[in-house]
Amino acid sequence: MSFKSVPRMQYQFRLHAGQYSKLRDHLFPGDGKEAVALLLCGRHEDNGYSILLCHEVLLIPHEECERDSNFIKWRTTRAIPFFERAEKHNFAIVKMHSHPSGYSKFSELDDKSDTAFFAAAFSWSETDAVHASVIMLPDGKLFGRVFTKDMFSVPIDRIAIAEDVITIWDQAGHKEIDKTDAEMALRTIQAFGEGTYRRLKTLRVGVVGCSGTGSPVVEQLYRLGVGELVLVDPDKIEMKNLNRILNSKRPDIGKSKVDVMDTAIKGVDIGARSIIHDKSLFASRDALNDLITCDVVFGCVDSVDGRNVLSRLTNFYLIPFFDLGIALKADGRGSVNTVVGSVNYLQPARSSLLSRRIYTPDQLQAESLRRTDPDQYDERLKQKYVQGVVVDRPAVISVNLLIAALSVVEFLNRLHSFKDDSADNYARVMVDFCGSSIANFGEHNYEQDRDAARWAGRGFCRPFLRMPELD
């Protein structure tokens, strides 16, 4: 199979943990023979990226196939419903099969099989968008290629699984660490290993909210070696921000927060690149599109409707999501009686901020109404039809720094698990400053958000994220 020389698109393929586990059990049933499955995938096509997002899995029954250790033959009639839905909704089809022998390339038999299968797939489709073929090896590693409508194939650049420990395979492998880089990264490598540092260099990480918790998250990420940062915040620096936004100075008052972050990153000049958006998520599709291309997203926002958009975005596009929150409540006598911070790690198709009761549907409705129709919100508030929205929450730099650091440590633990117990026990970490306690909760402590799970991996659809106001 020859590869065509074309202007290079960045091709990616993503799954979530439940899909990957289901596929691995089916493709390696223990008999040493090949097996096959079909995946219906949502898409993201924008600005040089083509990302296929596993939305639904169809396991081809073993008994319907002719199977051997390096051969499989099966009837494609089972694929017809997928072909029909792909044509109707612009889905992609991914064919995945196993290589029990561990052969880490596409064989000549694979070439013939894929050519016939994808010729059929494209005959059902009116779009020129790609489909893909992926192979799983006995150790669980995935690699693959996309097929264009003229039947040329191109390697998939990145395959990622959003799970307890974030798994990413790059077709090009890791970049070499040069002498200067190695000297600067010595302490990070000593603490978390060279593999983790190499991975950090390849990552694109989104940070939404660049204020009290967001600015120290950004500071840690680029100094740890993250290659690219997508920063989103519509606000400008004010006098009240100077006591808690890292790198902000009095001359920065009136400048956008993301510009201040960008200036700091460029000033340190240790290899990180930043992409900035000084608009709200509700006002910038460009910001949302850049976040979709991120490998991980940090949410450092107070608003319920902002957190809801990020929760939806990362679920639709299969992105691991860290949500940071801090609650300070005054006792009315010049002090506080509650100071609690939390870091929530969200995986697609599992529990959500809503199912974890981080916020309620009523709070979401109230904040959305206040943003979209302030007059109606005020009227309903007077009539007590909606809850009041907390406009300006208290913030203290020492609390912000600790929660920001905790989130980045959790992020590092998801790249390369270093804690004594499993990473799945840290779906939520809470710090009670007044009670001098820290507690962690596993994913098993929370209910799955079944509605969100239905849309995991759906990718682009209309209305966008099923939110008409974003369309």
C-alpha positions as CSV (number, residue, x, y, z in Angstrom):
1,M,0.0,0.0,0.0
2,S,1.6,3.3,-1.1
3,F,1.2,6.6,0.7
4,K,0.3,9.7,-1.3
5,S,2.3,12.9,-0.8
6,V,-0.3,15.5,0.1
7,P,-0.4,18.7,2.1
8,R,-0.3,17.2,5.6
9,M,-3.4,17.2,7.7
10,Q,-3.1,16.2,11.4
11,Y,-5.1,13.0,11.7
12,Q,-6.2,11.8,15.1
13,F,-8.4,9.0,16.5
14,R,-9.9,9.1,20.0
15,L,-11.8,6.6,22.2
16,H,-12.9,6.6,25.8
17,A,-12.1,3.9,28.4
18,G,-15.3,1.9,28.1
19,Q,-15.0,1.6,24.4
20,Y,-11.4,0.6,24.6
21,S,-12.0,-2.1,27.2
22,K,-14.9,-3.5,25.2
23,L,-12.8,-3.7,22.1
24,R,-9.8,-5.2,23.8
25,D,-11.9,-8.0,25.3
26,H,-13.5,-8.8,21.9
27,L,-10.3,-8.5,19.8
28,F,-8.3,-10.8,22.1
29,P,-10.7,-13.5,23.4
30,G,-7.7,-15.7,24.3
31,D,-7.7,-18.1,21.3
32,G,-4.8,-16.5,19.5
33,K,-7.0,-15.7,16.4
34,E,-7.8,-12.4,14.7
35,A,-11.1,-10.7,15.4
36,V,-12.7,-7.6,14.0
37,A,-15.1,-4.7,15.0
38,L,-16.6,-1.6,13.4
39,L,-16.7,1.8,15.0
40,L,-19.1,4.6,14.1
41,C,-17.2,7.9,14.7
42,G,-18.1,11.5,15.0
43,R,-15.8,14.0,13.3
44,H,-14.0,17.3,13.8
45,E,-12.6,18.9,10.6
46,D,-11.1,22.3,11.0
47,N,-7.9,24.3,10.6
48,G,-5.7,21.4,9.5
49,Y,-7.1,18.8,12.0
50,S,-9.2,15.8,11.1
51,I,-10.2,14.0,14.3
52,L,-12.3,10.8,14.4
53,L,-14.2,10.2,17.6
54,C,-15.5,6.8,18.5
55,H,-19.2,7.1,19.2
56,E,-20.5,3.6,18.8
57,V,-19.0,0.1,18.7
58,L,-20.2,-2.9,16.7
59,L,-18.5,-6.2,17.5
60,I,-18.5,-8.6,14.7
61,P,-19.3,-12.0,16.3
62,H,-16.5,-14.5,16.2
63,E,-18.7,-17.3,15.0
64,E,-19.6,-15.2,11.9
65,C,-16.0,-15.0,10.8
66,E,-13.3,-17.3,9.3
67,R,-10.5,-16.7,11.8
68,D,-6.8,-17.7,12.1
69,S,-3.8,-16.3,13.8
70,N,-3.0,-14.0,10.8
71,F,-6.2,-14.0,8.8
72,I,-9.8,-13.0,9.2
73,K,-12.7,-13.1,6.7
74,W,-16.2,-11.8,7.5
75,R,-19.4,-10.7,5.7
76,T,-19.7,-7.0,5.4
77,T,-23.6,-7.1,5.4
78,R,-23.4,-6.3,9.1
79,A,-21.8,-3.0,8.1
80,I,-24.7,-1.7,6.0
81,P,-26.6,0.0,8.9
82,F,-23.3,1.8,9.8
83,F,-22.9,2.8,6.2
84,E,-26.4,4.2,6.1
85,R,-25.9,6.2,9.3
86,A,-22.5,7.4,8.2
87,E,-24.1,8.8,5.0
88,K,-27.0,10.4,6.9
89,H,-25.0,12.1,9.7
90,N,-21.5,12.4,8.2
91,F,-20.0,9.8,10.5
92,A,-16.7,8.1,9.8
93,I,-16.3,4.3,9.8
94,V,-13.3,2.8,11.5
95,K,-12.5,-0.8,11.0
96,M,-10.5,-2.3,13.8
97,H,-9.0,-5.7,14.0
98,S,-6.3,-7.5,16.0
99,H,-2.8,-8.9,15.2
100,P,-2.4,-11.6,17.8
101,S,1.1,-12.4,16.4
102,G,2.2,-8.9,17.4
103,Y,3.0,-7.9,13.8
104,S,3.2,-4.1,14.0
105,K,2.4,-3.2,10.4
106,F,-0.4,-3.5,7.9
107,S,0.0,-6.8,6.0
108,E,-0.6,-7.3,2.3
109,L,-3.9,-9.1,3.3
110,D,-4.8,-6.0,5.3
111,D,-4.2,-3.9,2.2
112,K,-6.5,-5.9,0.1
113,S,-9.2,-6.2,2.8
114,D,-9.1,-2.4,3.6
115,T,-9.2,-1.4,-0.1
116,A,-12.3,-3.5,-0.7
117,F,-14.0,-2.4,2.5
118,F,-13.4,1.3,2.2
119,A,-14.3,1.3,-1.5
120,A,-17.7,0.1,-0.3
121,A,-17.8,2.6,2.5
122,F,-17.2,5.6,0.1
123,S,-19.8,4.3,-2.3
124,W,-22.4,4.9,0.4
125,S,-21.1,8.3,1.3
126,E,-21.4,11.7,-0.5
127,T,-18.6,13.2,1.6
128,D,-14.9,13.3,0.8
129,A,-14.0,13.0,4.5
130,V,-11.8,10.1,5.5
131,H,-12.5,6.8,7.1
132,A,-9.9,4.7,8.9
133,S,-8.4,1.3,9.7
134,V,-6.9,0.5,13.1
135,I,-5.0,-2.5,14.4
136,M,-4.7,-3.5,18.1
137,L,-1.6,-5.4,19.2
138,P,-1.5,-7.9,22.1
139,D,-0.2,-5.3,24.5
140,G,-3.1,-3.1,23.7
141,K,-1.2,-0.6,21.5
142,L,-3.2,0.9,18.6
143,F,-1.9,2.2,15.3
144,G,-3.8,3.0,12.1
145,R,-4.3,4.8,8.8
146,V,-7.0,6.9,7.2
147,F,-8.3,6.4,3.7
148,T,-9.2,9.2,1.4
149,K,-12.0,9.0,-1.2
150,D,-9.4,8.3,-4.0
151,M,-8.2,5.3,-1.9
152,F,-4.9,6.7,-0.8
153,S,-3.9,6.0,2.8
154,V,-2.1,8.2,5.3
155,P,-0.9,7.2,8.8
156,I,-2.9,8.4,11.8
157,D,-0.7,10.8,13.7
158,R,-2.1,10.4,17.2
159,I,-4.4,7.9,18.9
160,A,-5.6,8.8,22.4
161,I,-7.7,7.1,25.0
162,A,-9.4,9.2,27.7
163,E,-9.3,6.9,30.7
164,D,-8.0,6.8,34.3
165,V,-4.4,7.1,33.0
166,I,-4.3,9.1,29.8
167,T,-2.9,7.0,27.0
168,I,-1.5,8.5,23.8
169,W,0.3,6.9,20.9
170,D,2.1,9.0,18.3
171,Q,3.0,7.7,14.9
172,A,6.2,9.8,14.9
173,G,7.2,8.8,18.4
174,H,8.8,11.2,20.9
175,K,11.2,14.0,20.0
176,E,14.8,13.8,21.2
177,I,15.7,15.9,24.3
178,D,18.6,18.2,23.4
179,K,21.3,19.2,25.8
180,T,19.8,22.5,26.8
181,D,16.4,21.0,27.2
182,A,17.8,18.1,29.3
183,E,19.5,20.5,31.7
184,M,16.4,22.6,32.2
185,A,14.1,19.5,32.6
186,L,16.5,17.6,35.0
187,R,14.3,17.9,38.1
188,T,11.1,17.1,36.3
189,I,12.7,14.0,34.8
190,Q,14.1,12.9,38.1
191,A,10.7,13.2,39.7
192,F,8.4,11.9,37.0
193,G,10.6,10.1,34.5
194,E,12.0,10.9,31.1
195,G,8.9,9.3,29.4
196,T,6.6,11.7,31.1
197,Y,8.7,14.7,30.1
198,R,8.8,13.6,26.5
199,R,5.0,13.2,26.6
200,L,4.6,16.7,28.0
201,K,6.6,18.2,25.1
202,T,4.1,16.7,22.6
203,L,0.9,17.8,24.4
204,R,-1.5,20.6,23.6
205,V,-3.4,21.6,26.8
206,G,-6.3,24.0,27.1
207,V,-6.8,26.3,30.1
208,V,-10.1,28.2,30.3
209,G,-10.0,31.0,32.8
210,C,-6.6,32.7,33.4
211,S,-7.3,34.4,36.8
212,G,-6.8,33.1,40.3
213,T,-6.5,29.4,39.7
214,G,-5.9,29.6,35.9
215,S,-2.8,31.7,36.0
216,P,-0.9,29.3,38.3
217,V,-2.0,26.3,36.3
218,V,-0.6,28.0,33.2
219,E,2.6,28.8,35.0
220,Q,3.2,25.2,36.1
221,L,2.3,23.7,32.7
222,Y,4.7,25.6,30.6
223,R,7.5,25.3,33.1
224,L,7.0,21.6,33.3
225,G,7.5,21.4,29.5
226,V,4.0,21.3,27.9
227,G,4.5,22.1,24.2
228,E,1.4,24.1,23.4
229,L,-1.2,25.9,25.5
230,V,-4.6,27.2,24.3
231,L,-5.6,30.0,26.7
232,V,-9.2,31.4,26.9
233,D,-10.4,34.3,29.0
234,P,-12.5,37.3,27.9
235,D,-11.6,39.5,30.9
236,K,-9.0,42.2,31.3
237,I,-6.7,42.8,34.2
238,E,-8.2,45.0,37.0
239,M,-6.6,46.4,40.2
240,K,-8.3,43.7,42.2
241,N,-6.6,41.0,40.2
242,L,-3.0,42.1,41.0
243,N,-3.0,40.2,44.4
244,R,-3.7,36.8,42.8
245,I,-2.9,36.6,39.1
246,L,0.6,35.5,38.5
247,N,2.8,37.7,36.3
248,S,0.3,40.6,36.4
249,K,1.6,44.1,37.2
250,R,0.1,47.5,37.6
251,P,1.0,48.6,34.0
252,D,-1.0,45.5,32.8
253,I,-4.3,47.0,34.1
254,G,-6.6,47.1,31.1
255,K,-4.8,44.4,29.2
256,S,-6.5,41.1,28.5
257,K,-5.5,38.3,30.9
258,V,-4.5,36.0,28.1
259,D,-2.2,38.6,26.7
260,V,-0.4,38.9,30.0
261,M,-0.1,35.1,30.2
262,D,1.2,35.0,26.6
263,T,3.8,37.7,27.4
264,A,5.0,35.7,30.4
265,I,5.4,32.5,28.4
266,K,7.3,34.2,25.6
267,G,9.5,36.0,28.1
268,V,10.6,32.8,29.9
269,D,11.3,31.4,26.4
270,I,11.7,27.7,27.2
271,G,9.9,26.3,24.2
272,A,6.2,26.5,25.0
273,R,3.9,28.0,22.4
274,S,0.6,29.7,23.3
275,I,-2.6,30.3,21.3
276,I,-4.8,32.9,23.0
277,H,-8.5,33.8,22.8
278,D,-9.7,36.9,24.6
279,K,-13.4,36.1,24.1
280,S,-16.0,34.1,26.0
281,L,-16.7,30.5,25.0
282,F,-20.2,31.7,24.1
283,A,-18.8,34.3,21.7
284,S,-16.0,32.5,19.9
285,R,-16.3,29.3,17.9
286,D,-12.6,29.7,17.1
287,A,-11.8,29.2,20.8
288,L,-14.0,26.2,21.0
289,N,-12.4,24.7,17.9
290,D,-8.9,25.2,19.3
291,L,-10.0,23.5,22.6
292,I,-11.3,20.5,20.6
293,T,-7.7,20.0,19.3
294,C,-6.3,19.8,22.9
295,D,-5.2,16.6,24.5
296,V,-6.4,17.8,28.0
297,V,-8.5,20.7,29.1
298,F,-8.4,22.5,32.5
299,G,-11.5,24.5,33.5
300,C,-10.7,27.3,35.9
301,V,-14.0,29.2,35.8
302,D,-16.5,30.0,38.4
303,S,-19.6,30.2,36.3
304,V,-22.0,27.2,36.1
305,D,-22.8,27.7,32.4
306,G,-19.1,28.0,31.5
307,R,-18.4,24.7,33.3
308,N,-21.4,23.2,31.6
309,V,-20.0,24.1,28.1
310,L,-16.6,22.6,28.9
311,S,-18.2,19.5,30.3
312,R,-20.2,19.1,27.1
313,L,-17.3,19.9,24.8
314,T,-15.0,17.4,26.4
315,N,-17.6,14.7,26.4
316,F,-18.6,15.2,22.7
317,Y,-14.9,15.3,21.7
318,L,-13.5,12.7,24.1
319,I,-11.1,14.9,26.0
320,P,-9.9,14.4,29.6
321,F,-11.1,17.3,31.7
322,F,-9.9,18.8,35.0
323,D,-12.4,21.1,36.7
324,L,-11.1,23.4,39.5
325,G,-13.4,24.9,42.1
326,I,-13.0,26.9,45.4
327,A,-15.8,27.9,47.8
328,L,-15.2,30.5,50.5
329,K,-18.1,31.4,52.7
330,A,-18.1,34.3,55.2
331,D,-19.5,33.9,58.7
332,G,-20.8,37.5,58.7
333,R,-18.4,38.6,61.5
334,G,-15.4,39.4,59.4
335,S,-14.1,35.9,59.0
336,V,-14.9,32.7,57.1
337,N,-16.4,29.4,58.2
338,T,-15.9,27.4,55.0
339,V,-12.9,27.2,52.7
340,V,-13.0,24.2,50.4
341,G,-11.3,23.5,47.2
342,S,-11.7,20.6,44.8
343,V,-10.3,19.1,41.6
344,N,-12.6,17.0,39.6
345,Y,-11.3,14.7,36.8
346,L,-13.9,14.0,34.2
347,Q,-13.8,11.2,31.6
348,P,-16.2,11.0,28.6
349,A,-19.3,8.8,29.1
350,R,-18.8,8.5,32.8
351,S,-20.0,10.8,35.6
352,S,-20.3,14.5,34.9
353,L,-20.2,17.7,37.0
354,L,-24.0,17.5,36.9
355,S,-24.3,13.9,38.0
356,R,-21.7,14.6,40.8
357,R,-23.9,17.5,41.9
358,I,-21.2,20.1,41.5
359,Y,-24.1,22.2,40.2
360,T,-27.8,21.7,39.8
361,P,-30.1,22.1,36.7
362,D,-31.7,25.1,38.4
363,Q,-28.4,26.8,38.9
364,L,-27.5,26.2,35.3
365,Q,-30.8,27.6,34.1
366,A,-30.4,30.7,36.3
367,E,-26.9,31.5,35.1
368,S,-27.8,30.9,31.5
369,L,-30.8,33.2,31.8
370,R,-28.7,35.9,33.5
371,R,-26.2,35.8,30.6
372,T,-28.7,35.7,27.7
373,D,-31.6,37.8,29.0
374,P,-30.6,39.9,32.1
375,D,-34.0,41.7,32.2
376,Q,-36.0,38.5,32.3
377,Y,-33.6,37.1,34.9
378,D,-34.1,40.1,37.1
379,E,-37.9,39.8,36.8
380,R,-37.9,36.1,37.6
381,L,-35.5,36.7,40.5
382,K,-38.0,39.2,42.0
383,Q,-40.7,36.7,41.6
384,K,-38.5,33.9,43.0
385,Y,-38.7,31.8,39.9
386,V,-34.9,31.4,39.7
387,Q,-32.1,31.2,42.2
388,G,-29.8,34.2,42.7
389,V,-26.4,34.0,40.9
390,V,-23.3,34.7,43.0
391,V,-21.7,37.5,40.9
392,D,-18.3,37.9,42.5
393,R,-16.8,35.0,44.5
394,P,-14.1,35.7,47.1
395,A,-10.6,34.5,46.2
396,V,-7.2,34.3,48.1
397,I,-3.9,33.6,46.3
398,S,-2.7,31.0,48.8
399,V,-5.8,28.9,48.4
400,N,-5.8,29.3,44.7
401,L,-2.1,28.2,44.4
402,L,-2.7,25.1,46.4
403,I,-5.7,23.9,44.3
404,A,-3.9,24.8,41.1
405,A,-0.9,22.8,42.2
406,L,-3.1,19.9,43.2
407,S,-4.7,19.8,39.8
408,V,-1.4,19.7,38.0
409,V,-0.1,16.9,40.2
410,E,-3.3,15.0,39.4
411,F,-2.6,15.7,35.7
412,L,0.9,14.3,36.0
413,N,-0.5,11.2,37.8
414,R,-2.8,10.6,34.9
415,L,0.1,10.7,32.4
416,H,2.3,8.3,34.5
417,S,0.7,6.9,37.6
418,F,3.1,7.4,40.6
419,K,0.7,7.2,43.6
420,D,0.5,4.2,45.8
421,D,-3.0,3.4,44.8
422,S,-4.8,3.4,41.5
423,A,-5.5,6.6,39.6
424,D,-9.2,5.7,39.4
425,N,-9.5,6.5,43.1
426,Y,-8.9,10.2,42.4
427,A,-11.9,11.2,40.3
428,R,-12.4,14.0,42.9
429,V,-9.9,15.4,45.4
430,M,-11.2,17.9,48.0
431,V,-9.3,20.0,50.5
432,D,-11.1,21.4,53.5
433,F,-8.8,24.2,54.8
434,C,-10.9,24.9,57.9
435,G,-11.2,21.3,58.8
436,S,-7.5,20.6,58.0
437,S,-8.4,17.5,55.9
438,I,-8.0,16.2,52.4
439,A,-10.2,13.5,50.8
440,N,-10.3,11.7,47.5
441,F,-13.3,10.0,45.8
442,G,-13.1,7.3,43.1
443,E,-15.2,7.2,39.9
444,H,-17.2,4.4,41.5
445,N,-18.6,6.9,44.1
446,Y,-20.5,8.7,41.4
447,E,-23.4,7.9,39.0
448,Q,-22.9,7.8,35.3
449,D,-24.4,10.7,33.5
450,R,-26.5,8.6,31.1
451,D,-27.6,11.5,28.9
452,A,-24.0,12.7,28.4
453,A,-22.9,9.1,27.7
454,R,-25.4,9.0,24.7
455,W,-23.5,11.9,23.1
456,A,-19.9,10.9,23.9
457,G,-17.8,10.9,20.7
458,R,-20.6,12.5,18.7
459,G,-18.3,15.3,17.5
460,F,-19.8,18.0,15.3
461,C,-23.6,18.1,14.9
462,R,-26.2,20.8,14.7
463,P,-26.9,22.5,16.9
464,F,-23.3,22.5,18.1
465,L,-23.0,20.6,21.4
466,R,-26.9,20.4,21.2
467,M,-26.9,24.1,22.3
468,P,-28.7,26.4,19.8
469,E,-27.0,29.5,21.3
470,L,-23.6,28.2,20.2
471,D,-24.7,27.5,16.6
